[in-house]
Amino acid sequence: MIGARPTPRLVFGPSVQPGERVLPEEVAVALSFNGTTQAVMMATPADLEDFGYGFALTEGIAGPEEILSVEVVEVQRGVDVQVWLKPAAEARLAARRRMMAGPVGCGLCGIDSIDEALRDVPVVEPSRFRMTPSQVLQAVASLPGEQRLHDATRAVHGAAFWNGRVLMSREDVGRHNALDKLVGGMVRAGTQPAGAVVLTSRVSTDMVQKVAMLGAPMIIAVSAPTVAAVELAERAGITLVALARGDRFEVFSHTDRLQTEGAHVG
């Protein structure tokens, strides 16, 4: 299985049993833009072209039309995802790097980087997309069938896109990475974002930022959000559904997208 590997282990219980367990792989993945590394993530080495496209979009580096190519290159101790941008996007990124240069060399210091972490995101465009409570639960219940890597390892996060059914899903050891891969896969496939992003993780501010950059009107998560994530979802026009497990869930913003049973997704 791509992204996982059988690993020897001993099981201690009433007796000691040798054997193997399938574990997820975790490698250093550099995200480079026009030859300069922007970030290095520990990630599952699968769907890395999607990762490059998604990271560029959700981090506000470039739109899909500004990406010339993405190439995945194996290097000595990891993988380099090399993204090549059009000149206008490259110029914006160069200006952004200058602002992020902190005085102690961390690259994320000072007021400018705080502003970047709390950056404004576009408000999601109005749409006719609605979901009933049973559809919310159906979307969450459909996740296990889309999580082959999780089923094998029990150690990765998943992100899926739902619009009447799961249209696409991605997995990774990192919850942000899984979402970026989903966004990149959708961009490359030309999938319109009028639907719900379904997450196996908690919802923090940066997860809401990424969904807003995609333009999806709804997030459904199995875990809880932070206060800042709820406030950002409200400002960005996103319906935030969380703690969706079993037969219940909670809605924290833009509750108007939840409608009575018998209506259908628009």
Backbone bond lengths (Angstrom), bond angles and torsions (degrees), N, CA, C in turn:
res aa  C-N    CA-C-N  psi(-1)  N-CA   C-N-CA  omega(-1)  CA-C   N-CA-C  phi
1 M - - - 1.470 - - 1.523 109.40 -
2 I 1.334 116.81 131.76 1.457 120.43 177.99 1.528 109.50 -65.06
3 G 1.327 116.18 128.82 1.454 120.69 177.90 1.513 114.76 91.86
4 A 1.333 118.23 3.77 1.460 121.30 179.94 1.518 108.95 -144.61
5 R 1.336 115.76 158.55 1.455 119.91 -177.17 1.530 109.84 -151.42
6 P 1.337 118.27 134.82 1.472 120.36 173.56 1.525 110.38 -63.12
7 T 1.329 116.65 133.96 1.457 122.22 -176.53 1.523 109.63 -129.57
8 P 1.323 118.98 129.41 1.466 120.91 179.46 1.520 111.27 -61.87
9 R 1.340 115.59 143.73 1.473 120.38 174.77 1.513 109.78 -158.94
10 L 1.328 116.18 164.55 1.458 123.53 173.60 1.514 109.05 -111.04
11 V 1.312 117.16 136.59 1.458 122.61 175.85 1.522 108.13 -103.49
12 F 1.347 116.44 121.37 1.457 121.55 178.45 1.528 108.94 -101.34
13 G 1.310 116.57 126.20 1.453 123.98 177.91 1.515 107.57 -158.69
14 P 1.337 117.51 -136.58 1.471 118.82 173.42 1.525 112.18 -57.60
15 S 1.340 114.77 -26.91 1.453 120.68 174.27 1.520 108.15 -143.17
16 V 1.320 116.27 170.22 1.460 120.87 178.50 1.522 108.40 -100.25
17 Q 1.349 115.59 123.32 1.456 121.07 -176.04 1.531 109.83 -120.45
18 P 1.325 117.17 122.56 1.466 119.17 174.34 1.529 110.29 -80.12
19 G 1.301 115.96 164.86 1.459 120.11 177.40 1.502 111.03 161.98
20 E 1.321 116.17 -156.08 1.458 122.37 -178.66 1.515 110.06 -133.51
21 R 1.313 115.62 153.10 1.461 122.31 169.52 1.520 108.27 -129.66
22 V 1.329 116.85 138.57 1.458 120.87 176.29 1.523 108.75 -79.16
23 L 1.319 116.55 122.46 1.460 122.33 -179.26 1.527 109.65 -120.43
24 P 1.340 116.49 150.91 1.477 118.57 178.20 1.512 111.07 -72.46
25 E 1.312 116.42 144.87 1.451 120.96 173.20 1.528 109.61 -80.70
26 E 1.312 115.10 148.60 1.459 122.04 178.99 1.521 107.27 -138.52
27 V 1.317 117.00 113.59 1.461 120.51 -176.76 1.528 109.25 -127.66
28 A 1.325 115.02 160.36 1.463 120.50 175.98 1.524 108.96 -76.40
29 V 1.327 115.74 122.15 1.460 121.81 179.99 1.525 108.36 -118.60
30 A 1.322 116.28 113.92 1.459 121.23 176.36 1.522 108.91 -87.67
31 L 1.308 116.41 136.92 1.457 122.79 174.56 1.522 107.21 -108.74
32 S 1.327 115.14 106.76 1.462 121.23 -174.51 1.521 110.15 -111.29
33 F 1.327 115.34 139.32 1.456 121.20 -179.37 1.526 109.03 -123.03
34 N 1.331 114.47 118.28 1.465 121.80 -177.98 1.528 111.46 51.42
35 G 1.335 115.08 41.53 1.453 121.36 173.00 1.508 116.29 89.56
36 T 1.342 118.14 -2.02 1.462 121.26 -179.74 1.520 109.79 -119.31
37 T 1.333 117.01 131.04 1.462 121.15 -177.94 1.520 110.80 -72.34
38 Q 1.322 116.05 127.66 1.454 122.23 177.83 1.526 111.75 -96.55
39 A 1.326 117.09 -35.68 1.461 121.19 -177.57 1.515 109.03 -157.64
40 V 1.342 115.44 154.91 1.462 121.69 172.02 1.515 107.30 -126.59
41 M 1.318 116.12 123.67 1.457 122.76 -178.45 1.526 109.86 -116.90
42 M 1.325 116.72 146.32 1.452 120.46 165.76 1.520 106.02 -85.92
43 A 1.331 116.54 119.21 1.455 120.40 -170.01 1.525 111.16 -145.81
44 T 1.323 115.03 163.75 1.454 121.71 173.17 1.529 108.68 -77.01
45 P 1.335 118.41 128.70 1.467 120.45 -174.81 1.527 113.23 -78.76
46 A 1.308 116.19 62.46 1.468 122.69 176.77 1.518 108.27 -142.22
47 D 1.331 116.57 149.07 1.473 122.18 177.65 1.532 111.08 55.59
48 L 1.323 116.91 42.11 1.459 119.96 -174.13 1.528 113.34 -76.73
49 E 1.322 118.64 -26.23 1.466 118.97 172.98 1.529 109.60 -66.11
50 D 1.326 116.41 -41.60 1.465 119.87 174.67 1.529 110.04 -58.94
51 F 1.328 116.51 -40.44 1.463 121.60 179.89 1.525 110.39 -58.41
52 G 1.332 116.85 -45.20 1.460 120.30 -179.95 1.512 112.50 -62.02
53 Y 1.324 116.88 -47.03 1.463 120.79 178.59 1.528 110.68 -63.36
54 G 1.332 116.41 -46.67 1.457 119.69 -176.59 1.505 113.15 -65.65
55 F 1.329 117.74 -42.93 1.462 120.83 179.17 1.521 110.81 -62.39
56 A 1.325 116.95 -41.71 1.466 120.18 178.95 1.522 111.34 -59.50
57 L 1.332 116.73 -42.10 1.460 120.09 -178.60 1.520 112.09 -74.47
58 T 1.341 117.86 -49.88 1.465 119.55 -172.48 1.517 112.69 -71.63
59 E 1.336 117.54 -22.76 1.459 120.11 177.38 1.528 112.13 -92.87
60 G 1.324 116.98 4.86 1.456 120.78 176.78 1.514 113.98 72.06
61 I 1.331 117.32 22.08 1.462 120.71 -179.48 1.519 111.25 -79.78
62 A 1.317 116.97 -43.60 1.461 120.74 -177.34 1.514 110.24 -160.79
63 G 1.319 115.69 148.24 1.451 121.17 171.48 1.518 110.31 -82.22
64 P 1.334 118.13 164.36 1.468 120.64 -178.52 1.521 113.22 -55.53
65 E 1.329 116.88 -35.24 1.462 120.51 -177.87 1.530 112.06 -74.39
66 E 1.339 117.64 -10.64 1.461 121.28 -179.64 1.533 112.57 -98.20
67 I 1.332 116.13 -1.78 1.463 120.56 179.65 1.524 108.85 -93.85
68 L 1.311 116.36 121.33 1.463 121.37 -179.77 1.516 111.70 -82.94
69 S 1.338 116.71 -42.64 1.464 120.44 -179.58 1.518 109.43 -164.99
70 V 1.330 115.25 160.15 1.462 122.18 173.75 1.527 107.19 -133.59
71 E 1.329 116.07 127.86 1.460 121.09 -179.83 1.522 108.95 -128.03
72 V 1.330 116.00 133.05 1.460 122.07 178.94 1.523 108.06 -99.60
73 V 1.332 116.00 118.22 1.463 121.55 -174.79 1.531 109.13 -120.62
74 E 1.324 116.86 124.39 1.460 120.49 175.07 1.519 109.36 -76.39
75 V 1.340 115.65 131.48 1.459 121.63 176.91 1.524 107.95 -118.76
76 Q 1.320 116.73 179.83 1.460 120.39 -169.60 1.521 113.06 -57.67
77 R 1.317 118.23 -42.44 1.466 120.24 -174.79 1.520 112.96 -120.57
78 G 1.316 116.99 21.26 1.455 118.68 179.26 1.508 111.67 172.08
79 V 1.338 115.25 -144.56 1.463 122.20 -176.75 1.518 108.54 -136.39
80 D 1.321 115.83 139.51 1.461 121.44 176.06 1.528 108.17 -112.18
81 V 1.326 116.62 114.89 1.464 121.27 175.12 1.527 106.74 -90.91
82 Q 1.301 115.91 106.55 1.461 122.16 -173.52 1.528 109.68 -97.63
83 V 1.335 114.78 111.08 1.461 121.82 -179.11 1.521 107.99 -105.35
84 W 1.333 116.00 130.26 1.467 121.09 -179.83 1.514 109.20 -111.95
85 L 1.333 115.07 125.66 1.460 122.94 -171.84 1.520 111.89 -109.89
86 K 1.313 115.43 157.60 1.453 121.17 170.56 1.537 109.48 -68.81
87 P 1.339 118.13 159.06 1.472 121.54 -173.56 1.527 114.26 -56.00
88 A 1.319 118.99 -39.98 1.472 120.05 -177.20 1.523 111.14 -63.60
89 A 1.326 116.98 -42.66 1.464 120.72 178.61 1.522 110.80 -67.30
90 E 1.324 116.96 -38.55 1.458 120.44 178.13 1.526 110.74 -62.76
91 A 1.332 117.44 -39.09 1.465 120.82 179.91 1.532 110.52 -65.83
92 R 1.333 117.59 -41.71 1.469 120.38 177.34 1.518 110.90 -62.01
93 L 1.316 116.27 -42.10 1.457 119.99 -178.96 1.521 111.04 -65.95
94 A 1.319 117.53 -38.42 1.464 120.53 178.19 1.523 110.90 -62.46
95 A 1.337 117.01 -40.79 1.467 120.69 177.92 1.523 110.53 -65.94
96 R 1.304 116.23 -38.17 1.462 120.77 179.31 1.524 110.67 -64.95
97 R 1.327 117.66 -40.75 1.459 120.58 178.88 1.524 110.95 -63.27
98 R 1.309 117.22 -38.27 1.470 119.99 179.46 1.519 110.56 -63.56
99 M 1.339 117.41 -39.57 1.457 120.85 179.74 1.522 111.73 -68.24
100 M 1.342 116.44 -30.62 1.457 119.81 -174.26 1.520 112.79 -87.06
101 A 1.324 119.04 1.03 1.461 120.66 -178.42 1.519 109.88 -76.21
102 G 1.332 117.51 104.02 1.458 121.95 -176.86 1.521 111.98 -85.22
103 P 1.331 118.73 160.55 1.462 122.37 -174.17 1.516 114.41 -71.00
104 V 1.348 118.85 -18.85 1.458 120.11 -178.91 1.520 111.31 -108.22
105 G 1.325 117.30 12.53 1.456 120.29 171.82 1.510 115.23 82.90
106 C 1.322 118.69 8.19 1.467 118.67 -177.98 1.519 111.44 -80.47
107 G 1.329 117.46 -21.70 1.460 120.21 179.19 1.507 113.57 83.16
108 L 1.331 118.57 -9.42 1.466 121.71 179.60 1.521 109.88 -135.24
109 C 1.331 116.73 44.20 1.459 121.10 -176.40 1.517 111.12 -113.94
110 G 1.335 116.42 157.50 1.449 120.72 172.02 1.514 112.91 88.55
111 I 1.339 115.44 174.76 1.456 121.40 -175.54 1.510 111.89 -62.87
112 D 1.325 117.39 -38.60 1.460 119.65 -177.64 1.516 111.62 -59.57
113 S 1.323 118.38 -41.15 1.445 119.41 -179.05 1.525 112.20 -74.69
114 I 1.330 118.58 -27.19 1.460 120.32 171.70 1.519 109.72 -65.62
115 D 1.324 116.02 -43.77 1.464 119.47 176.73 1.526 111.08 -60.11
116 E 1.319 115.71 -38.10 1.464 119.37 -179.86 1.524 110.64 -66.74
117 A 1.342 116.72 -41.78 1.459 120.50 179.66 1.523 111.27 -63.84
118 L 1.335 116.78 -31.26 1.462 121.86 -178.90 1.524 111.12 -106.68
119 R 1.322 116.05 32.91 1.461 121.05 -174.05 1.522 111.91 -62.18
120 D 1.339 114.31 151.03 1.458 120.28 173.96 1.523 109.59 -68.14
121 V 1.313 115.80 148.55 1.466 120.89 176.71 1.522 108.17 -125.49
122 P 1.318 117.75 155.87 1.465 119.29 178.93 1.524 111.57 -66.41
123 V 1.319 115.08 146.13 1.468 120.22 174.24 1.524 108.09 -75.63
124 V 1.332 115.73 132.40 1.461 120.75 -179.28 1.524 109.78 -63.11
125 E 1.311 115.88 134.05 1.459 120.44 -178.54 1.533 110.69 -65.43
126 P 1.332 117.06 142.96 1.472 119.75 177.38 1.528 111.25 -59.57
127 S 1.307 116.39 144.91 1.463 120.99 177.74 1.526 108.69 -148.44
128 R 1.307 115.14 171.56 1.463 120.70 178.47 1.516 111.92 -88.44
129 F 1.321 117.36 4.89 1.459 120.00 -176.24 1.527 110.93 -65.50
130 R 1.317 115.31 126.15 1.461 122.93 176.62 1.519 108.67 -138.96
131 M 1.323 116.15 157.86 1.455 121.21 174.87 1.519 110.06 -135.37
132 T 1.319 116.13 146.75 1.457 121.07 172.33 1.530 108.45 -90.15
133 P 1.330 118.31 161.23 1.465 119.92 176.79 1.528 113.13 -54.44
134 S 1.323 117.55 -39.95 1.466 118.85 -179.32 1.529 110.97 -67.36
135 Q 1.332 118.03 -31.62 1.458 120.47 177.25 1.529 111.79 -69.93
136 V 1.336 116.33 -35.98 1.466 119.77 175.21 1.527 109.90 -59.90
137 L 1.321 116.16 -47.33 1.462 119.91 -179.97 1.528 110.92 -67.05
138 Q 1.324 116.66 -34.68 1.466 120.74 177.51 1.530 110.23 -64.54
139 A 1.333 116.69 -41.56 1.464 120.28 -179.74 1.523 110.69 -61.67
140 V 1.330 116.57 -43.11 1.468 120.23 179.12 1.525 110.69 -67.91
141 A 1.328 116.25 -41.56 1.463 120.14 -178.94 1.521 112.44 -65.83
142 S 1.342 116.71 -22.42 1.462 119.93 -179.41 1.526 112.83 -80.63
143 L 1.334 117.64 -11.84 1.460 120.60 -177.20 1.528 113.60 -60.95
144 P 1.333 119.88 -46.67 1.467 118.64 -176.34 1.527 113.72 -53.96
145 G 1.307 118.13 -35.35 1.456 120.25 179.18 1.508 114.03 -70.96
146 E 1.346 116.82 -10.48 1.463 121.88 -179.15 1.519 112.08 -108.05
147 Q 1.325 117.66 9.55 1.468 121.16 -172.91 1.530 111.08 -120.48
148 R 1.317 115.63 66.64 1.458 119.89 -178.19 1.532 111.47 -64.59
149 L 1.323 116.91 -40.26 1.459 120.07 -179.48 1.523 110.99 -68.21
150 H 1.325 116.31 -40.81 1.462 119.74 176.55 1.524 110.82 -64.55
151 D 1.318 117.09 -41.79 1.460 119.84 179.76 1.521 111.26 -60.21
152 A 1.334 115.98 -35.04 1.464 119.95 -178.45 1.519 112.62 -80.16
153 T 1.359 117.44 -29.74 1.463 120.28 -170.45 1.524 114.79 -119.09
154 R 1.327 118.19 -26.28 1.468 123.30 -174.27 1.521 111.83 58.25
155 A 1.341 116.79 34.15 1.465 118.14 -173.55 1.513 113.36 -145.66
156 V 1.335 119.23 23.16 1.464 120.14 179.43 1.524 110.30 -134.19
157 H 1.326 114.81 160.81 1.460 121.94 175.74 1.523 110.07 -95.41
158 G 1.330 115.27 158.83 1.452 120.27 177.19 1.518 111.15 -129.77
159 A 1.333 115.83 152.17 1.466 123.33 173.34 1.520 106.71 -138.78
160 A 1.322 116.48 132.13 1.463 120.96 -177.18 1.517 109.86 -134.20
161 F 1.323 116.19 159.53 1.458 121.92 175.84 1.526 107.99 -116.85
162 W 1.326 115.33 126.71 1.467 121.80 -174.02 1.526 110.66 -121.22
163 N 1.311 116.53 131.21 1.461 122.30 170.92 1.527 107.50 -150.23
164 G 1.315 114.33 79.48 1.458 120.57 -173.76 1.516 112.35 88.39
165 R 1.318 116.82 -29.04 1.462 125.47 173.86 1.524 107.20 -160.12
166 V 1.314 117.20 168.01 1.456 120.35 175.83 1.523 108.47 -73.47
167 L 1.337 116.30 116.36 1.456 121.19 179.94 1.524 112.38 -89.50
168 M 1.332 116.40 -26.14 1.461 120.00 -177.77 1.522 108.41 -163.64
169 S 1.332 116.62 148.95 1.460 120.89 175.43 1.518 109.64 -147.86
170 R 1.319 115.82 153.85 1.453 122.23 177.15 1.535 108.43 -141.35
171 E 1.349 115.80 154.02 1.467 121.57 -179.39 1.524 110.27 -131.00
172 D 1.333 115.54 154.87 1.462 120.50 177.56 1.524 108.28 -167.49
173 V 1.340 115.72 158.74 1.455 119.31 174.69 1.528 111.40 -65.73
174 G 1.315 117.49 -22.34 1.460 121.91 177.81 1.515 111.44 -106.82
175 R 1.326 117.44 134.41 1.471 119.94 -178.07 1.525 110.84 -66.70
176 H 1.337 117.64 -38.04 1.463 119.49 177.59 1.527 110.48 -64.72
177 N 1.330 115.45 -41.24 1.464 119.61 -179.64 1.523 111.44 -62.42
178 A 1.333 116.64 -42.24 1.460 119.70 179.66 1.522 110.79 -60.60
179 L 1.334 116.72 -40.87 1.462 120.59 179.14 1.525 110.98 -68.24
180 D 1.323 117.41 -42.89 1.469 119.93 177.50 1.527 111.07 -60.53
181 K 1.320 116.91 -41.53 1.464 120.23 178.88 1.524 110.95 -63.91
182 L 1.338 116.95 -39.72 1.460 119.76 177.05 1.523 110.54 -62.48
183 V 1.325 116.65 -47.39 1.473 120.60 179.75 1.524 110.24 -59.64
184 G 1.322 116.82 -45.58 1.452 119.82 179.49 1.515 112.76 -63.09
185 G 1.330 117.04 -39.79 1.455 120.57 177.33 1.514 112.17 -63.44
186 M 1.340 115.97 -39.49 1.458 120.24 178.28 1.520 111.35 -66.43
187 V 1.328 116.36 -42.54 1.465 120.52 179.22 1.528 110.17 -61.27
188 R 1.307 116.49 -46.32 1.458 120.06 -177.49 1.526 112.21 -66.93
189 A 1.347 116.80 -31.41 1.461 120.88 179.97 1.521 112.51 -87.08
190 G 1.328 117.69 -7.80 1.457 120.73 -177.35 1.511 113.34 72.24
191 T 1.334 117.58 26.40 1.465 122.16 -179.32 1.522 110.29 -76.22
192 Q 1.318 117.20 124.31 1.453 121.25 178.80 1.534 110.15 -71.37
193 P 1.333 118.32 140.70 1.466 120.32 -172.12 1.524 115.27 -84.73
194 A 1.320 119.49 15.67 1.466 121.45 -179.52 1.525 109.57 -76.67
195 G 1.318 115.54 79.85 1.457 121.40 -178.65 1.509 109.56 -174.48
196 A 1.323 116.43 -161.39 1.462 121.82 -176.82 1.520 110.32 -114.99
197 V 1.335 115.36 134.99 1.461 121.12 170.55 1.525 107.19 -89.60
198 V 1.319 116.64 123.93 1.467 122.18 -176.17 1.524 108.43 -108.69
199 L 1.331 116.42 126.00 1.456 122.41 -172.96 1.523 111.43 -120.96
200 T 1.327 116.11 142.96 1.465 120.42 175.82 1.521 111.48 -89.13
201 S 1.320 117.73 -0.52 1.465 121.75 -171.72 1.524 111.10 -112.86
202 R 1.333 114.52 177.82 1.464 120.08 169.94 1.527 108.61 -69.67
203 V 1.343 115.20 166.25 1.464 120.48 -177.44 1.525 108.84 -115.31
204 S 1.318 116.19 109.95 1.455 122.29 175.72 1.524 109.32 -104.33
205 T 1.319 116.05 174.75 1.461 120.66 -176.68 1.520 112.37 -55.81
206 D 1.345 116.16 -43.87 1.460 118.63 -176.13 1.516 112.83 -67.16
207 M 1.335 117.61 -28.13 1.468 119.94 175.94 1.529 110.01 -68.30
208 V 1.332 116.62 -40.02 1.468 120.16 177.37 1.529 109.76 -65.81
209 Q 1.328 117.27 -41.20 1.464 120.47 177.49 1.525 111.06 -56.15
210 K 1.322 116.99 -44.62 1.460 120.80 -178.08 1.523 111.34 -65.51
211 V 1.322 117.62 -41.19 1.465 120.51 178.78 1.525 110.19 -66.74
212 A 1.330 116.99 -37.77 1.467 120.13 177.34 1.525 111.10 -63.43
213 M 1.326 117.27 -40.01 1.466 119.94 177.98 1.522 111.05 -65.06
214 L 1.318 117.34 -32.69 1.463 121.23 174.47 1.523 110.46 -68.11
215 G 1.353 116.30 -37.98 1.459 121.07 -178.73 1.511 113.90 96.43
216 A 1.338 117.44 15.90 1.469 120.40 178.78 1.530 109.87 -79.29
217 P 1.342 118.16 140.35 1.459 120.74 -174.97 1.523 115.52 -85.73
218 M 1.337 118.70 -6.82 1.460 119.46 -174.91 1.526 110.88 -146.00
219 I 1.337 114.24 140.87 1.460 122.71 170.84 1.513 107.80 -117.77
220 I 1.322 116.71 133.32 1.461 122.11 173.24 1.521 107.01 -122.89
221 A 1.330 117.33 122.63 1.459 120.53 -177.27 1.522 110.15 -129.49
222 V 1.328 115.36 150.25 1.460 119.54 179.68 1.525 111.51 -83.61
223 S 1.339 117.25 -16.06 1.463 121.26 179.89 1.528 110.30 -113.33
224 A 1.322 115.98 -176.67 1.466 120.89 -173.19 1.530 111.82 -86.51
225 P 1.331 116.81 158.70 1.469 121.46 173.19 1.523 110.83 -95.24
226 T 1.325 115.57 169.11 1.462 120.41 169.36 1.535 109.10 -91.08
227 V 1.318 115.85 165.44 1.463 120.17 177.84 1.527 110.23 -60.19
228 A 1.331 116.74 -45.03 1.461 120.41 -178.95 1.524 111.38 -63.29
229 A 1.329 117.18 -35.00 1.462 120.32 178.79 1.527 110.74 -65.77
230 V 1.316 117.05 -40.55 1.463 120.71 177.97 1.522 110.40 -64.18
231 E 1.325 116.89 -44.54 1.462 120.24 -179.46 1.523 111.17 -63.36
232 L 1.332 117.45 -40.34 1.457 120.22 178.83 1.524 110.98 -68.13
233 A 1.324 117.78 -41.02 1.465 120.70 177.98 1.531 110.58 -60.28
234 E 1.312 117.08 -38.80 1.465 120.69 178.08 1.524 110.47 -62.94
235 R 1.335 117.12 -45.79 1.463 120.93 -179.37 1.527 111.80 -67.75
236 A 1.331 116.67 -33.53 1.458 120.95 -175.69 1.523 113.63 -86.94
237 G 1.327 117.31 -0.22 1.462 119.82 178.29 1.522 113.96 76.04
238 I 1.328 116.77 27.22 1.460 121.71 -177.31 1.524 110.28 -106.85
239 T 1.317 116.38 133.66 1.458 121.52 172.58 1.515 108.55 -80.44
240 L 1.318 116.61 120.60 1.458 121.41 -177.60 1.524 109.54 -107.97
241 V 1.329 115.47 110.18 1.461 123.13 176.35 1.518 107.03 -106.54
242 A 1.331 117.12 131.38 1.459 119.69 -177.78 1.524 110.18 -140.78
243 L 1.329 114.84 172.54 1.463 122.03 -178.93 1.527 110.94 53.80
244 A 1.334 114.68 38.58 1.465 121.13 -177.95 1.525 109.37 -86.38
245 R 1.305 115.03 98.25 1.465 120.77 -177.87 1.524 109.19 -145.40
246 G 1.327 114.88 143.37 1.462 118.97 177.82 1.507 111.34 62.72
247 D 1.345 116.97 -116.61 1.459 120.85 -176.22 1.523 112.25 -116.97
248 R 1.341 117.59 22.67 1.462 119.39 -178.10 1.523 110.69 -145.77
249 F 1.334 114.94 160.85 1.459 121.79 173.75 1.516 108.11 -160.19
250 E 1.330 116.33 169.60 1.460 121.92 179.65 1.528 108.81 -126.47
251 V 1.333 116.51 141.57 1.467 122.03 -179.26 1.527 108.02 -114.96
252 F 1.346 116.89 129.10 1.456 121.48 -172.33 1.527 113.82 -110.72
253 S 1.321 118.76 -16.23 1.461 120.10 -178.04 1.520 109.73 -153.57
254 H 1.318 116.48 150.87 1.465 123.90 175.89 1.530 112.02 44.81
255 T 1.331 113.65 60.75 1.466 120.56 -177.06 1.524 112.84 -68.07
256 D 1.337 118.07 -10.14 1.464 120.48 -177.17 1.528 112.50 -65.82
257 R 1.341 118.05 -16.72 1.471 118.84 178.67 1.533 112.01 -80.90
258 L 1.322 117.66 -5.55 1.457 120.78 173.50 1.520 107.72 -95.90
259 Q 1.317 116.68 122.29 1.463 120.34 -175.49 1.516 110.44 -125.72
260 T 1.330 114.70 171.69 1.456 120.32 -174.35 1.515 111.68 -67.34
261 E 1.311 115.45 155.78 1.456 120.49 177.39 1.523 109.89 -61.26
262 G 1.327 115.24 147.77 1.478 120.38 179.85 1.499 111.46 102.20
263 A 1.364 117.67 -24.32 1.465 119.94 173.24 1.512 108.26 -80.22
264 H 1.303 117.35 169.94 1.455 119.80 -175.48 1.519 111.24 -130.12
265 V 1.310 115.02 163.63 1.468 121.11 -179.06 1.513 109.30 -64.89
266 G 1.364 116.59 134.18 1.451 120.56 177.59 1.495 112.23 -108.56
